[in-house]
Amino acid sequence: MKFDFKKAKRAQEILKKKLSLKPLGNVKLIAGCDLTFLNPYKTPTLGIGAFVVLSYPSLEVIEYAYEILEIKVPYIPGFLAFREIPLLIKTFRKLKNKPDIVIVDGHGIAHPRKLGIATHFGIVEKVPTIGCAKKPLYGNFKKPCEKKGCYEEIYDPKTKEILGYVLRTKNNVKPIYISPGNLITLTDTLSFMQTLKGKYRIPEPTRLAHNYLQTLRKGYNSQ
């Protein structure tokens, strides 16, 4: 399938106009999501999407959901959402317990066009989202100190505005890269993610979604 960059950029510009960064309301349910491809180097391929819904702040699992979908869009840096969003939406809409916020494995506004997968998903589904990535995509930043809880701002190299944060979730481990997706402010993004620091580098909602996904994948491969 040939990817149309011009159409994708136009779609992102249209969606960006709907972006709303406002204070986060009361959170009782939080979700983490992740997806994987049976053959990531092949297009089309089958993708498996997973959501885990937890109570907040106790982080007890309330619900699991997954879906499988044929993925026809190739991987293009900066346009990841077009490959992954259809599967995430299909899985999200399967949930019986709708979360008050979703932590997405990817970027929010820390993106060249301020429309990373967390922002894209949040706008389409009208739900507060935070992008939580393992690697940086866009922006300038300093390295935070090695102590758990340390953070540094991610700046847009062109406008100098703050796009998100590099956050150390464990002592002496690689940081994570967080940014608002939709319906949450920069300040609330940082303070909320600070509450999710646990035993692991990856916050519990996305960690559990990833683990669930790996279990699903093993079951699928064994068939």
N, C-alpha and C positions, 0 to 999 in steps of 0.2 A: 504494500500500500504506500503510495507516494504521499509524503506529508507536505501540506500547504502552509508554509511559514507565514505568508501574508494574512491568510484567513485566521490562523491561530493568534497572531499578534493583534488583529482587529478584535477578535473575541475577547482577548485578555484586556484590551483597552475598554471595551464595553462593560465587562464585568467589574473592572477596577472602579468605575464610577459608582458602583453600588456598595463599595467597601465602607464599612462603618466601624470605627474604633471608639467604643464607648465603654463606660464602667461595667464590669461584670456583675451580674445580679447574684442572687442566692444560689449556691450549688449544693444539690443533694445527690445527684448522680453524675458520674464522670465516665467517659468512655475512652478507650485506647483502640487504635486500629493499625493494621499492617496488611501487607499483601505480598504474595510471592508468585513467581512464574515457574511452570514446570520446565520450561526451557527458555531462560532469559535471553539467549543469543539467537532465538528464532522468532520471526514474525510472519504469520500469526502464531500465537501460542495460547495455552490455557493459563489463566490466572486464578488464584485462590485468594479471596479477601476475608479478613477476620476482624470482628469487633468483640471487645469485652467491656461490659458495663459493670461499674463498681459503685458502691455507696461511698459517699464522701462526708466526713474525712476518714472514716474507718477503713476504706478501701477493701471491703468485702465484696466478692464476686456476686453479682446479681443475675447476669445473663451472658451467654456466649451466642454468637451467630456467625455463619460463614456462607459464602456463595462462590460459585465457580462460573467463569465467563471467558469466552474466547476473546483474546486481546489482539486487535488488528493494527493498532498504532505503534510504530517503532519508538524506541527510546531516543529522545532528543533532549540534551541538556537545556534547561530553561523552559521546557514544554512538557515536563514530566506528567502534569495533571491530565493532559489529553490522553495519555496512555493508561493512567490508573484511576481517574475519577469515575468512569462508568461502573467499574467493579465496586469501588467504595460506596457509591450511592446505592447500588443494588443491595449491598449487604446492610448498609445503614437503615434502609427502609424496611428491612426484615425485622428489625429490633422491636420487641414488645414494650421495652422500657426505654423511652427516649431520654438521652442524657442532657444535662444542662450545659455541658461543655465537652468537646472532643479534642483529645491530644493526637495530633496527626504525625506520623513518621515522615517528616519532610519539613519544608520551609513555609513560612507565612509571608510577611511583607519583606523579609530579607531576601529579595529576589530582584533581578534587573528591572522588572516592570511592576514590582510590588504585588505580584500575583503568583506566589508559590502554591503548591498543592493544598496547603492548609487554608489559605485565603480563598482559593477557588472553590474548595469544598464547602467552606463556611458560608460563602455568598449563595451558592446554589441551594444549599439545604437550610439556610437562614438559622444557623446554629453557631454559638460561640466556639471558636477554635483557636488552638495554639499549635504552631509548627515547632516540632522538636526533632532536630536532625543530628546525625552523628558526625557529619562533615560540613564545613562551610560551603556556601554557594556564591554569595555576593556580599560585598561590604568590607570595610577595613576595621581592624580591631587589634587590641593588644592582648597578649596572653594573660589570663588571670593567674593569681597566685595558686600554689599547689594545694591549698587548704580547702576542704569541703565548704561550699557556700560562697567562695570567691567568684566574682564576675566582672566582666568588662563590657562596655557598650560596643555594638556593631554600628558603624557609621556608613551612610551612603557616600561613596567617594566623590560623587558629583554635587550633591546638595548639602552634605555634611549633617543631615538629620539622622537621628537615632532610629535604627530599623529593628533592633533586637539586642540580644545579650549572649555572650559566651559564658556559660555557667559551669562551674566545677561542682559535680554532684558527689564526688568521693575524693578523699585525700590521695594525691599523687596518681590520679588516673586522667585519661583524656577528658576534656570537657564536652558538653553538649551545646548545640546552637539553637537558641529559642527565639521566636518572634511571634507577634500577634498574627492570628489568622484573620478573624473577623469577629465583631461584636465584643471586643475586649481591648483595653488600653495597653500601652507599653508597660506602665507601672503595675497594672493588675497581672499582666503576663509574668513578670518577674516574681512578684510576691506569691502568686499562685503556684508557680513551678517550684519555688523554694519550699512549699509545704509538701511537695512530693518526693523530696530527697529521702532515699531509704538506704538499703544495704547495697544496692547495685548502682552502676553508672547510669543505666537507663531507667527513667521513671516507671513506677509500677504499672500504670495503665498500658503503655506501649510495650513494656517488657512482657506482660501477661498475654497481650495480643500476639506478640511474636512467638512465644512459647506454644500457644494454642495453634498457631499457624503451622509450626513445625510438626506438631502431632498430626494435624490434618494431612500435611504433605506426605508424611511417612505412611499413613493409612492409604492414601491415594496411590502411592508408588507400589504398595504391596498387593494391590488388586490385580 
